[in-house]
């Protein structure tokens, strides 16, 4: 696409490092190499020790690695940047499992969609501010390192505030009233974290059909989402030829709409469920479907809008906006299936889904070496197919009901009592047969 006549030419000159598309894809995906690894350990640690420190220490490590990124790149080039991004991913991998463990101990079931959307939607606020502020910093301050120093320092400040204010569960919180604790205990009931639970029931989790459907839907969502997160700014820069400042602004707009949609549909979902107008299962499937079909159609449409920047931005904004219904849909589904093991379930689903974060940027880099609309159109059609296939699996097999393996110790007792009843019935049957045979002999 042509550059606007009133654009600043300096915004389109090459940066300090000239890396080809394939290497850029590897750099973008390297974060997810580490991100995948710490998901399951993070979920298990959050369930055992609480989500507070599992979450905060992970983000602190990411903030520190962000601060040292400029030094590392100047010293070791692209290789050092890849290593740093892998280490960042290791720190960030605990985030969603720890958040799920925290929500399982703080959020009543009837408020799960609304507050879950609020919590998870915070990531969109971060993306909005990140894109906007990065564009402003790059435009006004010479050198790219200011972005890393600013956000690294902000991450450390967040760590201090969060650790002072957050607690893993109501019982350990020193500031809330006894009335609030009693309310949460009453509302959570069996959803309250049970520290005496037996080890994670891996066999039941990994053979659960609703769980597998959830994983499948997560893969589809993450494929489209990671392409938007990692490659939308590249598309706007390389294909649409936005300036750095405009790129930051227009890359942020879709996430703003996504955040608004996630909050509003979270409230709507809770109201529909609590009023009895739809079941939890139907609600999760409905909002997940909207988050799949809508973006799939709009991103393909954007690839046919050519160089009309207004139309393209509108279509991408609609796509990301509808993706916001993912949060009251399948994102809170691990809490439905097993509140006691929500951290582990989130670790499995988000961890497997994050593998697409490794694959997608690299695939995009390989498929778009010339930055043409035709190359990107193929990328978006592939995303369209993945969205629809994975959503179909979720529609057929997903569930919003608590699974029996949420309380494996009770399930085992039930099985044992069932075995005992069967043994008693067998003995009674044998006794009846013995009496009948004796009567037959007498006659």
FISE-929474 format. One record per atom (N, C-alpha, C): x, y, z. Coordinates in pm, whole numbers, plus 50000, padded with zeros to 5 digits. Example, Ala and Ser with C-alpha at 12.3 -4.5 7.8 and 13.67 -1.06 7.14 Angstrom:
<nodes>
513194943150780;512304955050780;513204967050780;512854977550708;513674989450714;512905000350787;
</nodes>
This chain:
<nodes>
500844988150000;500005000050000;500885012550000;500415023449940;501215035849937;501245042750072;502325050350096;502465058150219;501685071250202;501005075550309;500255088150304;501195099650271;500695109550195;501525120650150;502025129150266;501215130450372;501605138950484;502355131450593;502775118950566;503455110850667;504895115450683;505435113250802;506835116250831;507705104950777;508605107850683;509445097250624;510295089850727;510665096750835;511495090350938;510785078651004;509445078751001;508675067951063;508725055150982;509265055750862;509265043950775;510675039050741;511675045250801;513045040750778;513335028650863;514315020750821;514665008650894;515215011751031;515085002451123;515565004251258;517045000851269;517495000151392;518904997151419;519274983151374;518314973851384;518574959951347;517694956151228;518304951351122;517574947051003;517494931851003;516364926351047;516164911851055;515104907750953;515334896550884;514364892050784;513104886750851;512074884050769;510764880250822;510824867150901;511614857650854;511684844750923;512294846451062;513364854351073;513984856751203;513044864451294;512324874151239;511344881451320;510274872051374;509854862351290;508874852551336;509414844151451;510684840251443;511304832451550;511384840751678;511774853451665;511874862151782;510514863851849;509484866251768;508144868151824;507634855451892;507934843851834;507424831351890;508244826352008;509474831152023;510354825752128;509804827952268;509034838552287;508394840952417;507564828852459;506874822852363;505954811952394;506684798652417;507954797752378;508724785652410;508814784052562;509094795152630;509144794652776;507764794952839;506864802152778;505494803952830;504784790752848;504964781552754;504294768552760;504814760152876;506104760952904;506764751952999;506244753653141;506004766053185;505674768453326;504184768453355;503364765153259;501924765253283;501494754953388;501794742353365;501354731953458;502034733253594;503364735253602;503954737753734;503324749853804;503024760353726;502394772153785;501024769153842;500224761253771;498904757553821;498974749353948;499894739753952;500034731154070;500544739154190;501484748254166;501994756654275;500904765854328;500094771354238;499014780254280;497974772954363;497664760454327;496694752654404;497254748754541;498544746754548;499144742354675;499454754054768;500024764854712;500484775954794;499674788754776;498714788754686;497924800654660;498434808154539;497554816254480;497884823054356;498694835654372;498724841454492;499364854554511;500824854554466;501624846054529;503064846254500;503394839554368;502614829654329;502834823254199;502684833354087;501684841754098;501434852053997;502464863254005;502654868654124;503464880854138;504944878354109;505484867154153;506894864354128;507154861753980;506194855553914;506334853353770;506404866453694;505514875753728;505504888653659;506724896953697;507184895853821;508404902953861;509584898653776;509724885653755;510834880753674;510754886053531;509534886653477;509354892053343;509734906853337;509384914353441;509734928553446;511254930453448;511944922253524;513404923353531;514044920253396;513554909653331;514104906153199;513784916953095;512644923653112;512304934653022;513294946153038;513664949053162;514614959853189;515974957353126;516424944853127;517784942053076;517804938652927;516624939052862;516574935752720;517474944552633;517444957952648;518324966152562;519794962452575;520244960452698;521644956552719;521954943152654;521014933552669;521234920252613;521314920652461;520434928452398;520414929052252;521674935952199;522104946552266;523324953252223;524544944152236;524504935252335;525634926352359;525604913952270;524424908152253;524354895252184;523454894652063;522874905952021;522064906151901;520794897951911;520384892151800;519114884851793;519124872451882;520264865951895;520344853951980;520044857452125;520624868252173;520384872552311;518924876352331;518334882852230;516924886752241;516024874452249;516334864252171;515554851852176;515634845552315;516844845152371;517024839352505;516234847252609;516314860552602;515594869052697;514094866852685;513594865552564;512154863552546;511704849852595;512554839852582;512224826752640;512114827952792;513044835152855;513014837053000;511784845053043;511414854952963;510174862352991;508974852952989;508944844252891;507844834752879;507754825552999;508914821253050;508914812753170;508244819853287;508494832753301;507864840353409;506374842453387;505994845453264;504584848253235;503714835753231;504334823953217;503564811653204;502704808253324;503024813853439;502234811053560;501014820153572;500884830053486;499874840453505;498444835253505;498014829053397;496614824653389;496274813353485;497154803353506;496854793353608;496704799453747;497584808853781;497504815253912;496244823653925;495874830753819;494644838653821;493424829753840;493414818153775;492284808953789;492194803653931;493334800553992;493334795854130;492824806754224;493214819154199;492734830254281;491224832054266;490734831654143;489304833554120;488474822354179;489014810154180;488274798854237;488044800654386;488894808354453;488754810254597;488094823554633;487854832154534;487294845254563;485964848154494;485674841954381;484524845954300;483394835554309;482214839354360;481064830354362;480634826554221;480004814954208;479624809654077;478724819254000;477794825954070;476834834454001;477444847453947;478684850353988;479374862353938;480584858753853;480694846253815;481904841353749;482134847553612;481094848553531;481264854253397;481664868853404;480974876353489;481224890753498;482624893753551;482954888053668;484244890953728;485394884053655;485114872253598;486134865653518;486494873953396;485484879853332;485734888653218;486504901053260;486194906253379;486894918053429;488374914953452;488644903353515;490024899553545;490804896753416;490284887653335;491004883953213;491054895453112;490014903853115;489994915253024;491034925653057;491614924753177;492694933953211;493864932853116;494034921053058;495094919352959;494904928352839;493644930752802;493364939552688;493704954052723;493434957952847;493804971452890;495314973152881;496054962752923;497504963252913;497974964452769;497314957152679;497694957852538;497394971652480;496244977352519;495884990752471;496945000852513;497245001052643;498225010652695;499615007852638;499934994852625;501244991152572;501454996152430;500464993852344;500584998452205;500605013652195;499705020152270;499635034752264;500925041252314;501345037052433;502525043252494;503795039852418;503865027752364;505045024052284;505155032952161;504025035252094;504035044051977;504465058152013;503955063252125;504305076752169;505785077652205;506285067752281;507685067752322;508625066852201;508295057952108;509155056251990;509145068751902;508005075651899;507885087451814;508605099551874;508615100452007;509105112552073;510485111152137;510915098952163;512205096852229;513105089052135;514295093952115;515225087152024;515685073952086;515595063352009;516015050252058;514845042052108;514905029052083;513815020052118;513905014952262;515045016852328;515245011152461;514335017452566;513845029752541;512985036452639;511725028352667;511215021352566;510015013152582;510255002152686;511394995652678;511694984652769;511964989752911;512655001052923;512905006553057;511595010853123;510725016953045;509455021853101;508595010353151;508375000253067;507474989353106;508124979853206;509434978353202;510104970353304;509964976653441;510174989753449;510004996853576;508564996453624;507624997553531;506204996953567;505844983253625;506444972753570;506194959253620;506684957353762;507824963053795;508344962053932;507454969854029;506994981553987;506074989354070;504784981554093;504264975153989;503054966954003;503274955854106;504434949454102;504734938554195;504614943254340;505164954754370;505134959954507;503694962454551;502914969054467;501524972254502;500684959554516;500844950354423;500044938054423;500324929654547;501574927954584;501894919454699;501424925654830;501244938754833;500734945254953;499214944054965;498534943054853;497064943454853;496394929954833;497054920554769;496404908054730;496694896754828;495694888054848;495854875954930;495234864254856;495754852354883;495374840654804;493954835954830;493404838554949;492044834254979;491464843055089;490154842755110;489534851355210;490034848855352;490334836355385;490754832955521;492064839755560;492944841855464;494254847655494;494264862855481;493144868655439;493084883155419;492824890155553;493714899255597;493554905455729;492604917255733;492184922255617;491434934755615;489934933155591;489494922155531;488054920855505;487344916755634;486074920155645;485314917555767;484904902955777;484504899055897;484014885455918;482734882955839;481944893555823;480714892355745;481034889055600;482054895755545;482454893055407;482994878855393;483784874655492;484324861055489;483204850755494;482214853355581;481094843955593;480294843355463;480114854955399;479384855355272;480114847155165;481414849355153;482194842155053;482204827155080;482304823655208;482304809455243;480974803055209;479884810255235;478554805055205;478344803955054;478764814154980;478554814254835;479444804154763;480684803054808;481604793854742;481284779454776;480934776854902;480554763254943;481624753254906;481244743454821;482194733054780;483254738554686;483074751154641;484074757054552;485244762854630;485124763154762;486224768254843;487424758854830;488594764854818;489794756754797;490024747454915;490144734854887;490324724554989;491784720254989;492534724655093;493954721455099;494214706855129;493164699355168;493344685155200;493034676255080;492804682254963;492474674154846;493624664754813;493294652954761;494344643654717;495044649154593;496104642454548;496834647154430;495914648954309;496354657254217;495574660154096;495174647354023;493884645653994;493404633453926;493704633753776;494964632153741;495384633753602;494644624553507;494444612153548;493814602353458;492414606953419;491664611853516;490294616353487;490294629253404;491224638353435;491294650953362;491634648653215;492664640353193;493164638453057;492264629552972;491294622953034;490344614852958;488934620852959;488814632953012;487524639753018;487174645752882;486034642052828;485604647152697;485374662352700;484654667952801;484504682552806;485844689752816;486794683652887;488114689752899;488834690052764;488744679252690;489384678752558;488734688652462;487414690352473;486714700252389;487184714352424;487404716652552;487894729652597;489284732452542;490154722552547;491514724052494;491474727152345;490614720152273;490484722252129;490054736552097;489054741452171;488584755052148;489654765352182;490434762352286;491524771452324;492564772452213;492864761352149;493824761252038;493324770251925;492044768851891;491484777051784;491504791851817;491094795151939;491084809151979;492494814851979;493434807452039;494794812652053;495474814551918;495164805851823;495754807551690;495384821351634;494094824451635;493664837451584;494144848951670;494094847051802;494454857851894;495934861351884;496784851051880;498224853851875;498634859951742;497954856351635;498234862951507;497884877751517;496754880851583;496364894751599;497334902151691;497724895851801;498584902451900;499984904851844;500574894551785;501974895651743;502144901351603;501144899151517;501334902751376;500464914051324;499424918051400;498604929351354;499424942151340;500294945551437;501144957451417;502044956351293;502554944151266;503374942051147;502544943951020;501314938951022;500424940550905;500154955350879;499884962750985;499584976950969;500814984750922;501984980250964;503214987150924;503684982950785;503754969850762;504354964750638;503404965250519;502104962950544;501134962350433;500384975550419;499774980350528;498984992650521;499845005150528;501095003650572;502065014550577;501655025650673;501175021850790;500925031550895;502245036450953;502275048751001;503445053851071;503535047151208;504685048751274;504865042551406;503795047451504;503555060551505;502585066251599;501175061451567;500795061851439;499455057351400;499295042351421;500375034951400;500335020451422;499995017451567;500635024651659;500335022551800;498895025851833;498375036651773;496985040751799;495995030651743;496135027251615;495145018651550;495295003951590;496485000051634;496644986451687;495984985051823;495804996351892;495184996152025;493674995952018;493115002151915;491665003651905;490914990351913;491344979651841;490614966951852;490574961451994;491644963452072;491674958152208;490774966052301;490614978952274;489684987052353;488264981852336;487884979252212;486544973952185;486404959952244;487444951852233;487414938352290;487194938752440;487854948152508;487714949552652;486284953452689;485724963152617;484344967452644;483364955952622;483544948652512;482654937352482;482784926452587;484004923552632;484184912952732;483474916252862;483544928852905;482874932753029;481354932453014;480854938052906;479394938752887;478784924952868;479434916352792;478884902852772;479084894252897;480074897352979;480214890353106;479034892953197;478614905653205;477424909253283;476184902653223;476074903153091;474924897153023;474864882053048;475994875453040;476034860953061;475574857153201;476084864253302;475674861353440;474174863453459;473644874153400;472214876953413;471384866053347;471764861853227;471024851453157;471054838253233;472184835253296;472314822553368;471564822953501;471764833653579;471134834453711;469614836153701;469144842053590;467694843753572;467034831353515;467824821253485;467284808653434;466964808753286;467394819053215;467094819953071;467984811052986;469124806953042;469964797252972;470834790053075;471264778153040;472124770453129;473574775253115;474394771253211;475814774653203;476424768653077;476094756053049;476654749352931;476304756752803;475014760252787;474604767352666;475274780952657;475384787752770;476024800852771;477474800352728;478204790452780;479614789152742;479744786452592;478884777852539;478944774552396;478554786552310;477514793852353;477044805252276;478114815952261;478694820052374;479664830952369;480984826652306;481334813952320;482534808852253;482344808852102;481144805252058;480854805151914;480914819251855;480354828851926;480434842751879;481884847151867;482704842951966;484124846751968;484934839551861;484364829551797;485064822251692;484584826251552;483274825551531;482724828051397;482894842651356;482604851851449;482714866051417;484104870251372;485144867951454;486504871551412;486934864651284;486554851851268;486944844451148;486454851551022;485214856251025;484644862850907;485254876750884;485444884250991;485904898050975;487374898950932;488244889950982;489644890850941;489814886950794;489004877450747;489034874150605;488534886050523;487454892250571;486934904050502;487964915250493;488764916850599;489784927350601;490814925350491;491104912750460;492114909950357;491614913250217;490294914850201;489714918550071;489394933450062;489694940850169;489414955250170;490544963250106;491584956350064;492694962949996;493414972850085;493684984750032;494444994850106;493545005550167;492255002950174;491335012250239;491535011050391;492335019950445;492755018750585;491585019650682;490625028150651;489465029850740;488675016850750;488375010750635;487604998250633;488374987050702;489674986050673;490484975350733;490514976650884;490744988650934;490774990651080;489424987451141;488334991351075;486994988151125;486774973051133;487174965851029;486954951351027;487804944351133;489054948451148;489894942751253;489324946051392;488774957951405;488194961951534;486964953551565;486104951251466;484944942451486;485404928351522;486444923551454;486944910051480;487414908551624;488254917751669;488764917051806;487674919751908;486724928551871;485624931351963;484824918851993;484444911551889;483664899251910;484494888551980;485804889151966;486654879652037;486554881552189;486034893152231;485864895752374;484844886552439;483914880752362;482944871552421;483574858152459;484834856552423;485604844752464;485714843852616;485774855252685;485984855152830;484784849852908;483544854352883;482404847852949;482054834452886;482764830752781;482564817752717;483504807452775;484454802852694;485294791752735;486404795552832;486744808552844;487854812352931;487574809153077;486324810553121;485984807353260;485504792953275;485484785353167;485004771653170;485784762353264;487114764153281;487814755753379;487244756953520;486754768753557;486134770553688;484834762753699;484124761153587;482894753253586;483194738453605;484164733553531;484444719153530;485024714353662;485914722253721;486564717753845;487134729653921;486344735654010;486854746854090;488084743054173;488114730654224;489234726554308;490544725454231;490464722354103;491664720754022;491674730853907;491074742553930;490964752653823;492324757153773;493304758253864;494634762453823;495274752553728;495144739753759;495714729453672;494994728953538;493664730053540;492914729753415;493274741653327;493384753453388;493784765053310;495204763353256;496064757053337;497434754553291;497454745553169;496644735153171;496604725853058;496054732752933;494894739052947;494254745252830;495084756852776;495494765752863;496244777452817;497634773552769;498234763452836;499564758952796;499574752652659;498614743652635;498544737352502;498174747652396;497224756552431;496854766952336;498014776052302;498884778452400;500014787452378;501034781852280;500974768852255;501874763152153;501624769852018;500384774151996;500104781351871;500864794551866;501194800051985;501994812151989;503404809851939;503864797251947;505164793651891;505054792051740;503974785551699;503834781851557;503374793651472;502334800951519;501684811051435;502624822051386;503404828751473;504274839351421;505304834351321;505824822251345;506804816751251;506144813851116;504944807751121;504224804750997;503924817550920;503484827850991;503194840650925;504464846350862;505574845550934;506834850650880;507254843450754;507054830250752;507424822350634;506474825050517;505174826950548;504174828350443;504064842550387;504674852350456;504544866250409;505904872850388;506774866750308;508124872550289;508114885850215;507064888150134;507024900250051;506024910650101;505354907850212;504404917150275;503244920850184;502774911650101;501684914950008;500334911250068;499284917650017;497924914550060;497554900050029;498014895149916;497684881449876;498274871349973;499504873650019;500124864650116;499354864750248;498974876650294;498234877650420;496834871750408;496244872550289;494904866950270;494904851950295;495954845150252;496064830750277;496174827950426;496954836250497;497084834750642;495724835950710;494924845750669;493614847950731;492624836850696;492704831250576;491834820050542;492174807550624;493444805250648;493854794150735;493284796150875;493364808450925;492794811651057;491294809351058;490614813050950;489164810850937;488824796150956;489574787350889;489314772950898;489564767851039;490654772051101;490994767451236;489944771951336;489514784551328;488454789651415;487214780751410;486754777851290;485484770851274;485554756151312;486634749451278;486754735151309;486834733051460;487654740851528;487814739151673;486544743151747;485834753151697;484584757151762;483514746451749;483484739551636;482514728751616;482734717651719;483974714351746;484284704251848;483754708751984;483944721552015;483494726752145;481974726352155;481284730052050;479824729952051;479284715952081;479914705852024;479414692152038;479674686452177;480864688752232;481274681152352;481534689452478;481404702452473;481704710552591;480624709052698;480974712752820;480024712152933;480324723553030;479284728053099;479444738153203;479184732553341;479074719253352;478774712753479;480054708753552;479994708953686;481114704153767;481294689153742;482524685053712;482804671153681;483014662853808;482704649853805;482854641453924;484264641553981;485284642753895;486664642353943;487094655254011;486184664954023;486494676954102;486734673354248;486064662754295;486264657854432;486594642954425;487824639454386;488164625354365;488074616954490;488294623254609;488214615354732;486774610954758;485794619654726;484394615754741;483994605754634;484544607554514;484234598354405;484744584354438;485934583654497;486494570654536;485654564154644;485184572454740;484324566954845;483034561554785;482524568954686;481294564454621;481504551154551;482664549954485;482974537454417;483104526154518;483814529154632;484004518954735;482674514654794;481794524554822;480494521054878;479674513254778;479844516854650;479154509154546;479634494954542;480944492954556;481504479454558;480984471554678;480884478454793;480384471754913;478934467554895;478124476454836;476724472954812;476624461154717;477464461254615;477444450154520;477814437054588;478804437754679;479224425554750;478104420354839;477414429654909;476304425654996;475184419354914;474864425954799;473804420554714;474174406854661;475454404854628;475914391854578;475754381154686;476134384654811;476004375054920;474534371554944;473664381854940;472234379354959;471704370354849;472154372654726;471714364454613;472154349954631;473424348254676;473934334654698;473144327654808;472794335254913;472034329355023;470654324854976;470004333154894;468694329454840;468774316954755;469814316254671;469994304454585;470204291954670;470974293554780;471234282054868;469954277054932;469124286554978;467854282755040;466954275854939;466924281554816;466074275654712;466534261454678;467844259154673;468354245754640;468034235854752;468114240554878;467784231754991;466304227954987;465454237854953;464024234854943;463774224754832;464504226054723;464324216654611;464714202554652;465794201154732;466244187854776;465194181554867;464644189954957;463634184755050;462424179554974;462044186354867;460894181954791;461244170354700;
</nodes>
